[in-house]
């Protein structure tokens, strides 16, 4: 089954690009001779628990079982949704680097969801789909926690609500009007999300606009601006020109050992 999931091949035939892989099973403790998924297999799925209540079964038997609702649109999210979602996840991981990868610590955790570079990338794609489909907070929460695990997923969602990060695309549309937050965690997370968006877009104009945002951040939080400037300096697109306001970063760039030319 790992070959089906990883290589998308069933014997000789390859699965078409539009096919999604869904698996269902009883929990090992509720199955005869059941066992947990292997860690590599488990890390490639979104895990959703499906509780069964006597009331729902009784209602289904007497009234008919309802047709399952589609949680997300079949339409793929556009590039703007994907870039924003990736920027938000990247900003969180820069604040909580310890959650980038967590290995199972017990036999029970082996077959469950956990954070890894793969599952965080999956989380970004699912967030983009949720935004594109205007999915509910409940759906968003189930998908995130089912992808990176209960603890890391809950922390990510909590910080997302608490930080109230701006839309990077809107900030980059008018960098000079953006007010840099004064609170420490938001003062870093907001510019970091904007910088991550610009880096992922690999666009010279957006990169230069992101530098304007960093220059403004330097006026409020110089130390955090250094970290964001380092991110941008390492991923400068071909043809990108430094904005006039880069002088505000000259001292910071020297501290960060970056070349402003």
C-alpha positions, 0 to 999 in steps of 0.5 A: 500500500505504501507504493500506491500512496508514494508512487501512485501505482497499482501494479503496473498502471499509474493512477491519474493525477486527479485521483485522491487516495482515501483509506478507512480502517478500524482503530487497532484496539477495535479490530481483530488482529489489528495493527498500527500503520507504519510511521512512513505510511501514517505520515502521508495521510490526514487522520480523521477520527470518525466517532459512531454514536448509538443515536446516529445509527438508530436515526439512520436505521429509522430515517435513512442515513444521510449522504456525506457532505463534501467538505471542500470544493473540487476546484483547486485553490489558485496561486494567491491562496497557495502563496498565502497559506505557505507564508502563514505556515512558514511564519509559524515554523520560524517562531516554533522551529521545534515543531518542524519535525517530531518523531513518535515517542510511543507505539501509539503515536507511530500510526498517527499524525505528526509534524514533519516537513511533509505534513506541514506542506500538506497543511499549507495546501489544505489551508489554501483549499479551505480559504478557496472553498470558504470552509468553516472553522470546524473543517479547518481545525479537523484538517490541520489537527489531523495532518500535523497532530493534535498538539502542534495543530491546536497550537498552530490554529491558536497562534493563527487566531492570536496573531491575526496576521495580515494578508501578505498580498494586500500588504505588498500591494501598498507597503508604505501604508502597512502599520508594523505591529508593536507587540513582539511576536506579531512584529516578527510574524507579520513581516516574516509572513510577507517575506515568505510570500514574496520568496515563494512567489519568486517575483522581482517586484514583490521581492522589492516591495517586501524589502520596503516592509522590512525597512519599516519593520526595522523602525519598530523591531530592528532585531527581528528585521535582521532575521527577515532581511536575511531570508529575503537576501538569500532568495533574491530573484533575478532582476530584483532592484533594491528599493530606495528605502533600503538605506534604513537597513544598512546598519542592520545588514552589516549586523546580519553580514548581508550584502545590500548591493 
